[in-house]
Amino acid sequence: MFASIPASPRCFVIGHPIAHSRSSMIHGGWIAEHGLAGSYDRIDVTPADLPDFLARFRAGAFAGGNVTVPHKQAVLPLLDHVGEAARAIGAVNMLWREEDRLCGDNTDAVGFLGHLDACVGGWDARAATALVIGAGGAARAVCHGLKARGLARIVVVNRSPARAQELAAAFGAPLAAQAWKHLPALVGEADLIVNTTSLGMTGQPQLDLDLARLRPGTIVDDIVYVPLKTALLIEAERRGGVPVDGLGMLLHQAVPGFARWFGLTPSVTPALRARLEADILGH
Ligand code: ATR
C-alpha cells in the first residue's frame, strides 16, 4: 500500500510521561498476530529532547510512531509534511518518514468514526444533530470527523464558552456553539451525544449531564475508557440510549499508523480488545 516498507520497521510512541501508554499493547499485539519482524516501543522524550529525537528519526533510526502528550502540538512546526486532518485538528498523533522527510497526521477522527461505524452501522444516515461536550483537542478531532460525515448540525458546548465559540468559528457551518445551561434541552434534540472531556474518568469529577429528555435510540459516545463503562453510558443505556465506549476509539485510531509502517491493515479483534480491557481492569 505504501512505498518502501523496511524489512524490520522500528516504531515508537513518544510522550512525557509515557509509562501509562497502552499503544505498545495494541501495536505489539498486531506484530505478534501477524508474525512480523519489527518493534514498537514506548520512549520517554522530554520537550527539551524532542528536536534531538526527531533528528534521529529523520536520520533513519525509526520507520514511524505515535505522539502523545505533551508533544501533539509541539511537533507540528518541526515536520516537513502535515496531513489535512492534523492541520484541521491542530495536533499530530502519528508520524512516518519518507526518506529524510518527516511526515505527520492525526488519526483520532478516523478512530472515532471507525469505532462508531463498527458499533452502530449506518448511524450517519440517521443522525442529523450531534451534541459535542468539550472544546479541547479531542473535541476538535470528533468535530472534524462529524463534519466530514456531513451531519446537518453539530452543537458544541463547553464549560468555558469562549473555547466552544472559537472551535465553532474555526470549523464553520454546520458547527455552532451553545451555552452550558442549554444542555438539558440539547440532549432532547440530539441523535448523537459525545463527551470529549475527561469528566467521568476514574479520579475525575462526574459529567453532570441531565439525560431526562434523552430520546430512545440516541447514541451516547463517551471517549473516556477508564472505567470502561462510565456513569454517563450506564445512565444513557438505562434510558434507552445506545452506549458507545471510548476504548474502541483508542483501538481504531491505531489502525492507520500500523498500516503505514508495516504495510498491512490490522483488525480490531475481540481478542485484542479483551486484552486491553483486562489491562484496564487490572489497574
Ligand atoms: P483534550 O485534548 O483531551 O481534549 P483539553 O484540551 O485539556 O484536553 O480539553 C479538556 C476539555 O475538558 C475542555 O473542554 C475542558 O473545558 P474548559 O475548556 O472549560 O477547560 C473540559 N473540562 C475539563 N474539566 C472540566 C470540568 N471540571 N467541567 C467541565 N469541563 C471540563
Residues whose N, C-alpha, C, O or C-beta is under 5 A from the ligand:
A	BS01	ATR	G134 A135 G136 G137 A138 A139 N158 R159 S160 R163 T196 T197 S198
